[in-house]
């Protein structure tokens, strides 16, 4: 099946991830979704679940955090309630380039696993801690806090890990 930005957006809006398409098509799809007139097409709970599982892969394909954030702000359910202290295991390269990811956890242990494991492969890892005010939390899905990284507060580095 040949996908278009519109057909891929339709799948994404229903919470379905299509992996077997190239990065440029995903970028074009996010560009298309960012300009949709009607937010009611976004099945927000399903998209939050999709992002918690495949967000890192999609982010790497789209390669434009501002565009991803524009779509996620429209496509996520948001939260009502309090802010949280959250942690993230980030790659040193992304951290050093001020490209902190969207998915965080309330578990320092889980974040440490990412910081010294998967996210340490290319350049080493860094364990981050911050406070996510309620308005920065786009969704909470299976203990994954999907956050707007531009609105996180008191970001601190807890540990550095060598490149694997």
Secondary structure, 3 states (H helix, E strand, C coil): CCCCHHHHHHHHHCCCCCCCCCHHHHHHHHHHHHCCCCHHHCCHHHHHHHHHHHHHHHHHHHCCHHHHHHHHHHHCCCCCCCCEEEEEEEEHHHHHCCCCCCEEECCHHHHHHHHHCHHHCCCCEEEEEEEECHHHEEEEECCEEEECHHHEEEEEEEEEECCC
